[in-house]
Every structure is written in structure tokens, then in C-alpha cells.
Amino acid sequence: MNAPRAQCDISLTVNDEFRTLRTFPMERLLDVLRGRLGLTGTKEGCGEGECGSCAVLLDGVLVNSCLVPVLQAQGAQVVTIEGLAERGRLHPLQQCFLECGGAQCGICTPGMILAAYALLKKNPQPSLHDIQEGLAGNLCRCTGYAQIWEAVAEASVRGNRG
Amino acid sequence: MTGWIAPAWSKMNHVNHKHIVGMPLPRKEGLDKVTGRAQYIDDMSLPGTLYGGTVRSRIPRGSIRKITFLPGIPWDEFVVVTAKDIPGKNCVALIVDDQPCLADRMVNHPEEPILLLAHPDRHLLPQAVESVKIEYDPFPALFSIEESERQQVIIWGSDNTFKTYLIEQGNLDEVWAKADYIVEGEYRTEAQEQLYIENNGVIASFDRGITLWGSLQCPYYVHKALMTLCNLPADKVRVVQTETGGAFGGKEEYPSMIAGHAALLAMKSGRPVKIVYDRMEDMLATSKRHPSRTRHRTAVTREGKILGGEIEFVIDGGAYATLSSVVLSRGTIHAGGPYFWPSVRIRGKAVATNAPPHGAFRGFGAPQSLFAMERHMDRIAARLGISPVEIRRRNFLKPGQSTTTGQTITEPIALDKLLQRALSLADYEAKKERFRSQNMSSSSKKGIGLAAFLHGAGFTGSGERYLASVVGVEGCADGGVRVLVSSTEFGQGTKTVLCQIAAETLGLPYEDVEIAQPDTEAVPNSGPTVASRTVMVVGKLVQSAALGLRQTLIGAGLLGEGHSREEFRTACANYVAERGGLKSWARYDPPSGIFWDDAKYRGEAYAAYSWAIYVAEVTVDLTAYGVTVDDFVALQEVGRVLHPVLARGQITGGVAQGIGFALYEKVVWQDGRMQNAQMTNYIMPTSADLPPIRVYFEELGNVHGAFGAKGIGELPIDGPAPAVVNAVADALGTGFDSLPLLPEGIFRGITPAATTGVDSNPAQGVR
């Protein structure tokens, strides 16, 4: 896909850092994060919004960054997996994914953790059913999801601070 | 809500380094994965990198008449590679070497690579690839097992046949007359896409030699393929595995192809070249699970004893031989299931069609032939009017009996006991009864089904002897220990478990043992990471090499028999300081009593088997004809469980893929080309589609592998499909014999007017 030729300035806050970039307005947020900002923790799995590997938070809302033109992130707060740990301290979700076996090959993990983060923000004490539904936009081919659900449930017990 | 299992971390407080094996330790690379720091191939870039693209065949079979570079593209900016640029042999070196790396004159399947392009701007590639026009003279092509068998058109060799096997035992001709029943059935499975979430990708750079980084399972397969293709000696080819985002067999042989492409572009351009497929290219062009057809004809007594049977197992290998002969071998050996066959004749055959070559996918032929076996057991039970439980119980292999290849079972397996425990965990009998009465008054029907199966660990027959794997354990200058293997981590836990084995063997804390990133310049060839062999075969070698390391330190007078962590570290550091290095090697030595006859296909097919009983509970909704799996019990005997969290993750993940194979995942073909090469319309199970899979292990005190561990990775994909389809049959009172079982298949199967033939074959699909 050819981006329009005119570039423009886009300002956004990524993981609490204010950035201004000269970029094509229709460039995918995913490519800007990975290519321009070097935040390669956000992954591309399908490029069509099905797998959720590229999920990030845009003003607190979970989005697939492969479907978001960077123009749409003008003035927005973006959180990627790199922004979840605070001062080197893992977020409870990261810790629980690690302990419960929620990450196997790891390629879906950043998006999955952000989806879980968005879920726990809305619903701090989700039932199993809530978790199953809440993560249904993020595909994992390794785990069969069980240990991911457990990681999310455990993180909700430990308190979703963050 | 079913089965929350207490997370295993709660036991972590009890970890001490005397008992590292069996503990749920954190994954070695886990921290990098949960923080997004893990570097996959597409996260890596070298200065001056060009991006590579592949021009592929649009037709299934024909000769290339003309190649035209259409106007509108700045072609002088592109590096172009054709078959004529190949310095070595134009093949993807594997077993038969029949597959070209770039088609030259002839194409034999859609999406076959013909020409390569590279450019500094990756966004320019798709349009450039589209602007290479190729004109063909089409030849007739074959798209199914049956078309290939008819041999009206020959597309490979003299008879379209890559390989055949014959397994024979007893005197089959005598059994038919003695049988009370002769039960026949035909079963089919379709292609399945591995659907690792990270697509195939590599980076190659050329500077006197090739260095190749990639998402791959088998660094030494790629090493061999690049030597052959680029005409380079072993020391001029270096292959490094990067963090790999899932593989499941799909990165066993195909990386040799894409690595070859990147290497050719790098050699021609003198610059690093990155090729990372997008999802559609990955699904269209790379290998999938072999479609299969299995026919059973079984002689049974009225008491339900199998007297003997004929099994014919045929797989569609696609256009080139690749790994089909080996997939066929495993499928043929597993075709008789975990049962005793006094007489049997099993014929296996892999045929050619004009689809992209089918290849390795977890299970490797066994899920196909075991689906047939386990559906057939239910068919026999139905014919005899006995229960699916009884037919299995009466025919289970017992210690002292032999498998279809004549391998005597010496392990203390107790399949009866395993079955009993699985049924009780699933509450099988009570549910079966309850569903029968509930179904009469309900518009949705519930059913429960089971599957019993086995999976051989390691390479088949003499395979491990030929591989002659080598493993190293290194003592480092800081006193730590490093495991040196070419075994790759792609989610299963290779790094973690091999470090656990070395740490426990040396009496060191887990943190003191690291593992080298697989790099052919730094690690020995410990064989491919396939065939559920890593823990059992490579793990055992790690144990030997670790013992050797300790012996060296003891022999040098630096270490006593009993030692503390600090004493070991000091001894190790001193040894390295004095002598410059400390490495201990172990080479595979075949266990005694293992005999295999490649010509007759008889003997010890595998050093060990894992065994399992799976029970699935389903609801079939009769308004939309969808199937929901409500509960799933997976009970297995895999020897000693070395890491409970990883082991359970292998089972739940394998079961999920198996449920996908059964109910969701359909490759729609047209003239050998996949029509639904997108995640939008190739459907795999989501988080909302699966129940919490209940996983149980039975440990019987095994002697194989490191600390008694056998293979685990592939076993869990063998059983779910037959268990689920048997459950659907239980719910509806109608059997289904083809995968995948989609709603339209169920509709056709139970709606008399919609059934076109006597033998309903609802999911046969477009082919």
C-alpha cells in the first residue's frame, strides 16, 4: 500500500513520553511504533486486525495498531508493552504471565497482556467467562489459553495496580 | 465454571537446587517475553538492509514461457535473482533434493517461487512483485489423492508416489473366515495450517560467507541447505536462530527455502537482506498438515476381540517430496493405535499432487491415522452393540505384547488403569446416561466421546542412530555453566528444561545454568527440534555431558565428590583460568536392545511411547449446527514430568490445536491454491471457544530419557479430534468420518434430504 506523499507532523504521548514525528498521516501506528520509535514489543501477526498481537492502548482503549492510521493518534496517549513495567518493576500481569505459564512462544504476549490490562481496568474482578470473552480478540496458538486465564485471574487477585 | 487449577507458582517457595527437576521454575527467556524485549526476526535490523520479495507461480503446473518486467517500476533500483544466479545446486536440500529453490522452466504448484526481488524500501516490494509478468504453458494438474492414484497424468517420478511402506504381522488371510464381524470404514482429514503467530522470516548477510538469522526450528537443516545452494563449505555458513514466535513443525523445513532466497539476494547485492512474509504469503506458500485418507477393514469376534485387519493410509504430499516419506512413516506406524493386532497389514503411501508441499506439523502423520483408528473403534463398537469403552478395553496393548511393527512392550503401561481414571475424572458413565435422557427433550444435544492413543518419542527406527546428536556443557570463566545445543526454543520450554536437567545433574541452582542461543558457529549439532525428542533424547545427552563436566573437575583435583555451589563455581573458574576452557561433550549412543529393520519395517520403532486417554464433552446446537466443547479431560503418561507448568501448557496448547483441527480449521482449495489465506476466514479457536482443558499426568516410574522423561510435545494433538467427533456422534447418533467437522457438515449428515450419497462425507470440501 502506498502512503500519500505529503508528510505532516504528528504529536503523541507514548509511554508517558511526548513525541513529535514527521510522518505520513496514513502510516500505520504499528509501523510508527516499531520503525520510528523502536518499540518492537508491539508485534505484527496478521496485519488485518484479527490476531491482536499489535494491540496497544490508545487513550486507554485497546486497539489493534495495525488498523490505526497514525493520524488518529494525534494528541493521544499511547501505552505499549514497554510502558507497563514501572521503574523496572513488573506489572502484576507481567509477573503472573511469567509465573502461570501465560507466555510460551511470546509473540502474542505483549498484545495479550495489554488486552488483559484493559479488561482489568474495566472489570477488576472478572469471572472466568469475563476473561474468556475479554481476551477473545487476541489469538494465542501455543497455550490453549488456560494458563493465560489463570494469569489474569491471579493478577486480579493480587490487585490490578498500574 | 470448571476446573480452576491452583497456579503452580504457589509451590515455588519450596524450590531448592537439590530438586530442580519437577519444579515450576520461571522460563529462561520469560522476562524478555512479558516485557516485549525479546528480539524476533522482524525486530532486528542491520544497517543497509534490503527487503526481499518473492515472485510466485500463479498456476498449478506448467512451463514458464516468458518473464516480463512491466513498466512503471524503477527496476534499476531492484536486485533481481533468478535460478540462473544460484551458485550451487538449485534445490532445498533435505531428503530427496527434488524441490528447486527457484523454479527454472517448470512450475509444479501455485505459489512456487520463481524470481526474487530486493529493494531498500519494503513498501515498494508488493507492487514490484505484481509487476513481474510471467507467461506459462499450462500442463494438466492433479488436486486430490484419487486423481493422483489414477495416474492418468504423471507429475512425479514414474507413478506419482513419493513413498510406500508395508507393515505385516501374523497371517491376515486366515482371520476373515473366523470373524463374527468384518467392519469397514473410510476416514479423511484435511490440511491444517500451523498458524504460528509469527510468520516465517529471515535475514541473510554475505561477507566471504553467509550469516543467516531466522525464525526456525532446525539450524543445521538450514546450514546444510545453504551449503548446497550457495556452494559454500561448512565454515562459510553460519545459522543463528532468533526468538521464534511459534513453529509447531511449520518452521522445520520451510526456513531452508526462505533462507536460501535471502542468501541468494544477499550474495548478489552484497547487502543484508531481510525477508519476512506477511500472513497471506505465509499461509499461501508454506507447508501445512498432510491431507489423508485411511481405510480400515477389521475382523472382530462377537466378544469384541480384534482378530486382525487391513489398514490403508494415504497422504497427499503436494508437489515435492520434502518430508512426506517421514510423515508417512510415523502415520503408518501409529495407524494401529494402542491396540494389540494378532494379524495386521498396514499399507502406507504418500502421493504427489500440484499443491504446495505439505509438511511437518505437530503429530507428523499420527493425528491423521489415529483419527481414523479412533473413529473406527467407535464404529466397531456400534456394530457390535458394545460400548466405546469396552471395545478399547478388550483390545488394549499389554506389557509383553507387541505393536504392529513387532516391538514388545516392556514398559509397565496399564492402559486399563489410565482409561478408568480418565472416565472417572470426566464422570463419563453418569454423563452418558444423563445426556441420553436430556437429549430427548432438548433442541441442543449433548454427547461424550473418548480417544485412546500413543505417540512415539524421538526419530523413527534407526533415525536417532543416523542423527548421532552431540551436546555440550561448558564451564565458564565466572564459574557458571552453559548448555550448548542446537535445540531451539519456540515456546515449548527447551531452554528452561535443558537448564533444569543440567542444574539438577550438577547440584547447582537453576540460575547458575544458562543456555547458548542456537548458532551453528557456537553449538554442536544436537539434531533438529522435532519429533518430541528434545527432552528425552537431547535432555539425556545434556545429563551425560553435565556428568562429564563434573568428572573433569573431580579428575583435575579441583572438586570433591560432594560439593557446594561455591565450591563448584570456584573449581570451574579455576579450571578455565588455568587451561583456557572447559567443555564436556556427549554423543548419542543407541540404547541396547533397540533393533530396527528398515527394509521389513519391523522392530523397535521408537525408544519409548507416551500414552493417553482423552475425553471430550460437547453440545451440538441444532439451530446453527455448531459444536461447543464443554469439558475436556486430558490424561497422559509421558514419563516423569520435568516442569509441571510447561508440561501442562504443552497439553492445553496441543488440545486446543486438536479441537481446531476437529471443528474449525478448514483450508479451502481451488486448483491447488488456498482460497482463505487470512486469519479472517481461516478460523482457529479463540479464548471464547475453548473450555478450561483439564490436564492430568500419570507417572509410572519410567526409565527413558533424562530423569525418566519421555516425549510430550506432539502427543496432545493426536487425541482431541477423534474424542470430539466421537462425542458429536454420541450426541446425534450419527457418525462423521471427515475432518474438519463444520456446521454445514453436521447439517448434511443429519438431514436426510441433504445427504447425497450413502457414505456421508460432509466435510470433504472443495477439492
Contacts between the chains, C-beta under 8 A, distances in Angstrom:
chain1	res1	chain2	res2	distance
A	1	B	123	7.4
A	1	B	126	7.6
A	2	B	123	6.8
A	2	B	127	7.5
A	3	B	123	7.2
A	34	B	43	7.6
A	39	B	36	7.6
A	40	B	36	7.3
A	40	B	39	7.3
A	40	B	40	7.9
A	40	B	42	7.7
A	40	B	43	3.7
A	41	B	35	7.2
A	41	B	36	2.1
A	41	B	37	6.9
A	42	B	36	7.3
A	43	B	40	7.2
A	43	B	42	7.9
A	43	B	197	7.5
A	43	B	198	7.2
A	43	B	245	7.3
A	44	B	42	7.0
A	45	B	197	4.4
A	45	B	198	7.1
A	45	B	199	7.7
A	45	B	279	7.0
A	45	B	679	7.7
A	46	B	279	4.4
A	46	B	678	7.3
A	46	B	679	4.4
A	47	B	278	5.7
A	47	B	279	6.0
A	48	B	279	7.3
A	48	B	678	6.4
A	48	B	679	6.7
A	48	B	680	6.1
A	50	B	678	7.5
A	50	B	679	3.7
A	50	B	680	5.5
A	51	B	197	5.9
A	51	B	679	5.6
A	53	B	197	5.7
A	80	B	36	7.0
A	81	B	35	6.7
A	81	B	36	3.5
A	82	B	35	7.3
A	82	B	36	5.3
A	84	B	35	7.8
A	85	B	35	5.9
A	90	B	31	7.9
A	90	B	34	7.0
A	90	B	35	7.3
A	94	B	34	4.1
A	94	B	35	6.5
A	95	B	34	7.9
A	96	B	7	7.9
A	97	B	34	4.9
A	98	B	26	5.7
A	98	B	27	7.1
A	98	B	30	4.7
A	98	B	31	6.7
A	98	B	34	5.3
A	99	B	7	6.5
A	99	B	8	7.9
A	99	B	9	3.7
A	99	B	12	7.4
A	99	B	24	7.8
A	99	B	26	7.0
A	100	B	7	4.7
A	100	B	8	7.6
A	100	B	9	6.5
A	100	B	645	7.1
A	101	B	8	7.6
A	101	B	24	7.9
A	101	B	645	4.0
A	101	B	646	6.6
A	101	B	648	7.0
A	101	B	649	4.6
A	102	B	34	7.9
A	103	B	27	7.0
A	103	B	30	6.0
A	103	B	33	4.5
A	103	B	34	5.6
A	104	B	246	7.9
A	104	B	491	3.6
A	104	B	492	7.2
A	104	B	493	7.7
A	104	B	649	5.8
A	104	B	653	6.7
A	105	B	196	7.2
A	105	B	197	7.3
A	105	B	198	7.1
A	105	B	244	6.6
A	105	B	245	4.9
A	105	B	246	4.2
A	105	B	247	7.7
A	105	B	490	5.5
A	105	B	491	3.2
A	106	B	29	7.3
A	106	B	32	7.5
A	106	B	33	3.2
A	106	B	34	7.8
A	106	B	38	5.3
A	106	B	243	6.8
A	106	B	245	6.7
A	106	B	491	7.1
A	107	B	40	6.6
A	107	B	196	7.6
A	107	B	197	4.5
A	107	B	198	4.4
A	107	B	245	2.9
A	107	B	246	6.2
A	108	B	197	5.1
A	108	B	245	7.9
A	109	B	33	5.2
A	109	B	34	5.9
A	109	B	36	8.0
A	110	B	36	4.6
A	113	B	34	6.6
A	127	B	1	7.0
A	128	B	1	4.9
A	128	B	4	7.3
A	128	B	692	7.1
A	129	B	1	7.3
A	131	B	687	7.6
A	132	B	687	5.1
A	132	B	688	5.1
A	132	B	690	7.9
A	133	B	687	7.7
A	133	B	688	5.4
A	134	B	687	8.0
A	135	B	687	4.2
A	136	B	686	4.7
A	136	B	687	4.9
A	136	B	688	3.9
A	137	B	686	7.8
A	138	B	687	7.1
A	139	B	197	6.4
A	139	B	679	7.1
A	139	B	684	6.5
A	139	B	686	6.4
A	140	B	197	7.3
A	140	B	687	7.6
A	141	B	194	7.8
A	141	B	195	5.4
A	141	B	196	5.9
A	141	B	197	5.7
A	141	B	246	5.3
A	141	B	248	7.2
A	141	B	653	7.5
A	141	B	657	7.1
A	141	B	684	6.8
A	142	B	246	5.9
A	142	B	491	4.6
A	142	B	649	7.2
A	142	B	653	4.8
A	143	B	649	5.7
A	143	B	652	6.1
A	143	B	653	5.1
A	143	B	656	7.5
A	144	B	649	7.9
A	144	B	651	8.0
A	144	B	652	3.4
A	144	B	653	4.7
A	144	B	654	7.6
A	144	B	655	5.7
A	144	B	656	3.3
A	144	B	657	7.9
A	144	B	685	7.9
A	144	B	690	6.2
A	144	B	693	5.6
A	145	B	652	7.5
A	145	B	656	7.0
A	145	B	687	4.7
A	145	B	690	5.9
A	146	B	5	8.0
A	146	B	648	7.8
A	146	B	652	4.5
A	146	B	690	7.9
A	146	B	692	5.2
A	146	B	693	5.7
A	147	B	645	7.1
A	147	B	648	7.2
A	147	B	649	5.5
A	147	B	652	6.8
A	148	B	687	7.3
A	149	B	687	7.5
A	149	B	692	7.0
A	150	B	4	7.2
A	150	B	5	7.3
A	150	B	7	5.3
A	151	B	7	7.8
A	153	B	4	7.3
A	154	B	7	5.6
A	154	B	9	8.0
